Amino acid sequence: MANPDAALQKNWVEWLVFSLSLILVAGVLGFLLYTSVTLGSSPPDLKIHLSRAQPEGKYFRVPVKIKNDGDQTAEGVQIEVVLNEGKPAEETATFEAAFLPRHSSREGAVVFKSDPRKGRLEARVLGYEKP
């Protein structure tokens, strides 16, 4: 007659999978607890970095990187980049980053007709929403 307790005993593969699952779940819970305790409440802190202009056909593309150093998310971030060539007429380009989580960055580009390498570029955040 077979031992009824033998059917209830786990082999080493089952113990290994159980142990790895337990470690994974404990790690995720620990990470979530740590981030909830250390999460600050500072508003979005948006910084803009403009890269070197690149010619594309008869236009010029300027890569833009937006970084949120704050503890809160920003939505609908409106960016304006102005090309000032020393003339009264300035060329302006804008774009929107739909979603910018805390401590993250997004990349985009603006396009100008005039060569930005011959003028001065200025960028600013026009506004954003809190989700």
KEKE-3310 file (N, C-alpha, C; in steps of 0.2 Angstrom, whole numbers, plus 5000, padded with zeros to 4 digits):
npx = (5004:5003:5011:5001:5006:5016:5012:5009:5020:5033:5043:5060:5060:5047:5049:5059:5053:5043:5051:5058:5047:5042:5052:5052:5039:5040:5051:5045:5034:5042:5049:5038:5033:5045:5046:5034:5035:5047:5043:5042:5034:5035:5032:5030:5046:5052:5064:5073:5082:5091:5097:5110:5106:5100:5101:5088:5083:5075:5073:5076:5080:5078:5083:5074:5075:5065:5065:5059:5061:5054:5043:5030:5018:5017:5006:5001:5012:5017:5029:5039:5049:5060:5068:5080:5086:5092:5085:5070:5059:5055:5057:5046:5043:5033:5028:5020:5022:5013:5013:5022:5030:5035:5052:5057:5060:5057:5058:5059:5056:5058:5055:5062:5062:5072:5090:5095:5108:5113:5108:5100:5094:5080:5071:5056:5044:5028:5016:5007:4998:4991:4989)
npy = (4994:5011:5026:5038:5051:5053:5058:5071:5077:5089:5091:5096:5105:5112:5118:5127:5135:5140:5147:5157:5164:5169:5177:5187:5193:5198:5207:5216:5221:5227:5237:5245:5250:5257:5267:5274:5279:5287:5296:5312:5328:5339:5351:5349:5351:5357:5356:5362:5356:5361:5354:5353:5361:5353:5352:5348:5345:5359:5365:5366:5356:5355:5346:5343:5341:5337:5338:5332:5335:5336:5329:5327:5323:5330:5335:5338:5347:5362:5368:5381:5387:5400:5408:5420:5431:5443:5452:5462:5453:5437:5420:5407:5391:5378:5364:5350:5340:5326:5319:5319:5310:5310:5313:5310:5310:5317:5317:5327:5338:5353:5363:5374:5388:5396:5396:5390:5390:5402:5411:5415:5403:5402:5394:5389:5384:5385:5381:5369:5354:5347:5331)
npz = (5000:4996:5003:5010:5014:5005:4993:4996:4999:4993:4979:4975:4964:4965:4978:4975:4965:4973:4983:4975:4970:4982:4986:4975:4977:4989:4987:4978:4986:4996:4988:4984:4997:5001:4991:4993:5006:5005:4995:4989:4990:4981:4968:4950:4942:4930:4917:4903:4889:4875:4860:4847:4832:4817:4800:4789:4774:4768:4780:4798:4811:4828:4842:4857:4875:4889:4906:4921:4937:4948:4961:4957:4944:4928:4916:4898:4894:4889:4877:4872:4860:4855:4841:4840:4830:4831:4824:4822:4820:4826:4826:4831:4838:4844:4855:4862:4877:4881:4893:4908:4919:4936:4940:4927:4909:4893:4875:4861:4846:4838:4823:4812:4800:4797:4800:4815:4820:4817:4826:4842:4853:4863:4876:4884:4897:4894:4901:4911:4916:4932:4935)
capx = (5000:5007:5011:4997:5010:5021:5008:5008:5027:5035:5050:5064:5058:5042:5052:5063:5048:5040:5056:5059:5040:5041:5057:5050:5034:5043:5055:5040:5031:5047:5050:5032:5033:5050:5044:5028:5038:5052:5040:5041:5027:5037:5028:5035:5052:5054:5070:5073:5089:5091:5103:5112:5101:5102:5097:5083:5080:5076:5071:5081:5077:5081:5080:5073:5074:5062:5066:5055:5065:5050:5040:5023:5018:5015:5002:5000:5017:5018:5035:5040:5056:5061:5074:5081:5092:5094:5080:5064:5055:5058:5053:5044:5040:5030:5026:5017:5023:5007:5013:5029:5030:5040:5059:5058:5061:5054:5062:5055:5060:5055:5057:5063:5064:5079:5096:5096:5115:5115:5104:5100:5088:5078:5066:5053:5038:5022:5011:5006:4992:4993:4984)
capy = (5000:5017:5030:5044:5057:5054:5062:5078:5080:5093:5090:5102:5110:5115:5122:5132:5140:5144:5152:5162:5168:5173:5183:5192:5196:5202:5213:5221:5225:5231:5243:5249:5253:5262:5273:5277:5282:5292:5300:5319:5332:5345:5351:5347:5355:5356:5359:5361:5356:5361:5351:5357:5361:5348:5353:5343:5348:5367:5367:5365:5353:5356:5341:5346:5336:5340:5334:5333:5334:5336:5323:5326:5322:5335:5333:5343:5352:5366:5371:5386:5389:5406:5409:5427:5432:5450:5456:5462:5447:5431:5414:5403:5385:5375:5358:5348:5333:5324:5316:5319:5308:5312:5311:5307:5315:5316:5320:5330:5342:5359:5364:5381:5389:5400:5392:5392:5391:5409:5416:5413:5400:5402:5389:5390:5381:5389:5379:5361:5353:5342:5326)
capz = (5000:4995:5008:5008:5015:5000:4988:4999:4999:4987:4977:4975:4959:4968:4983:4971:4962:4979:4986:4970:4970:4988:4986:4971:4980:4995:4984:4975:4991:4999:4984:4984:5003:5001:4987:4996:5012:5003:4990:4991:4987:4977:4962:4944:4941:4923:4914:4895:4886:4868:4857:4841:4826:4812:4794:4786:4768:4768:4787:4803:4817:4835:4847:4864:4880:4894:4912:4927:4943:4954:4964:4954:4937:4924:4909:4893:4895:4883:4877:4867:4858:4851:4838:4840:4825:4831:4820:4826:4819:4829:4824:4836:4837:4850:4855:4869:4879:4884:4900:4910:4926:4941:4939:4921:4904:4886:4870:4855:4842:4835:4817:4810:4793:4798:4803:4822:4822:4816:4830:4849:4855:4870:4877:4891:4898:4894:4906:4912:4921:4937:4934)
cpx = (5004:5006:5007:5001:5015:5018:5008:5015:5029:5042:5054:5063:5052:5044:5056:5058:5045:5044:5057:5053:5040:5046:5055:5044:5036:5047:5050:5037:5036:5049:5044:5032:5039:5048:5038:5031:5043:5049:5039:5035:5029:5033:5033:5040:5054:5060:5071:5080:5088:5097:5104:5107:5104:5098:5094:5080:5081:5074:5077:5078:5081:5079:5080:5072:5071:5063:5062:5058:5061:5047:5033:5024:5015:5012:5002:5005:5018:5025:5036:5047:5057:5068:5075:5087:5094:5090:5074:5059:5059:5054:5052:5041:5038:5028:5023:5019:5017:5007:5020:5029:5036:5047:5060:5059:5058:5058:5057:5059:5055:5058:5057:5064:5071:5084:5097:5103:5117:5112:5105:5094:5086:5072:5063:5046:5032:5017:5011:5000:4995:4987:4979)
cpy = (5006:5022:5036:5051:5058:5059:5070:5081:5084:5091:5096:5107:5115:5120:5128:5137:5144:5149:5158:5167:5172:5178:5188:5196:5201:5208:5218:5225:5229:5238:5248:5253:5258:5268:5277:5281:5288:5297:5307:5322:5338:5345:5349:5353:5354:5360:5357:5361:5356:5358:5355:5356:5357:5350:5347:5346:5356:5369:5364:5362:5354:5351:5345:5340:5340:5335:5336:5331:5334:5329:5322:5326:5328:5333:5339:5349:5356:5369:5376:5387:5394:5406:5416:5428:5439:5454:5457:5456:5441:5425:5409:5396:5382:5368:5356:5341:5331:5322:5316:5317:5311:5309:5307:5312:5312:5320:5322:5334:5348:5360:5372:5382:5392:5395:5394:5393:5398:5414:5413:5409:5401:5398:5390:5386:5386:5387:5371:5360:5347:5337:5324)
cpz = (5000:5001:5006:5009:5009:4994:4990:4999:4993:4985:4976:4970:4962:4974:4980:4968:4968:4982:4981:4970:4976:4988:4981:4974:4985:4992:4981:4981:4995:4995:4984:4991:5004:4997:4990:5002:5010:4998:4993:4988:4983:4970:4956:4943:4934:4920:4907:4893:4878:4865:4850:4835:4820:4805:4791:4780:4768:4775:4791:4809:4823:4840:4854:4869:4886:4900:4917:4933:4949:4956:4961:4947:4934:4917:4905:4894:4889:4883:4871:4866:4853:4848:4837:4836:4826:4827:4824:4825:4822:4826:4830:4834:4844:4850:4862:4870:4883:4891:4902:4917:4930:4940:4933:4915:4897:4881:4864:4851:4839:4828:4815:4803:4793:4801:4810:4824:4821:4821:4837:4850:4862:4871:4884:4891:4898:4899:4906:4916:4926:4936:4940)
residu = (MET:ALA:ASN:PRO:ASP:ALA:ALA:LEU:GLN:LYS:ASN:TRP:VAL:GLU:TRP:LEU:VAL:PHE:SER:LEU:SER:LEU:ILE:LEU:VAL:ALA:GLY:VAL:LEU:GLY:PHE:LEU:LEU:TYR:THR:SER:VAL:THR:LEU:GLY:SER:SER:PRO:PRO:ASP:LEU:LYS:ILE:HIS:LEU:SER:ARG:ALA:GLN:PRO:GLU:GLY:LYS:TYR:PHE:ARG:VAL:PRO:VAL:LYS:ILE:LYS:ASN:ASP:GLY:ASP:GLN:THR:ALA:GLU:GLY:VAL:GLN:ILE:GLU:VAL:VAL:LEU:ASN:GLU:GLY:LYS:PRO:ALA:GLU:GLU:THR:ALA:THR:PHE:GLU:ALA:ALA:PHE:LEU:PRO:ARG:HIS:SER:SER:ARG:GLU:GLY:ALA:VAL:VAL:PHE:LYS:SER:ASP:PRO:ARG:LYS:GLY:ARG:LEU:GLU:ALA:ARG:VAL:LEU:GLY:TYR:GLU:LYS:PRO)
# end
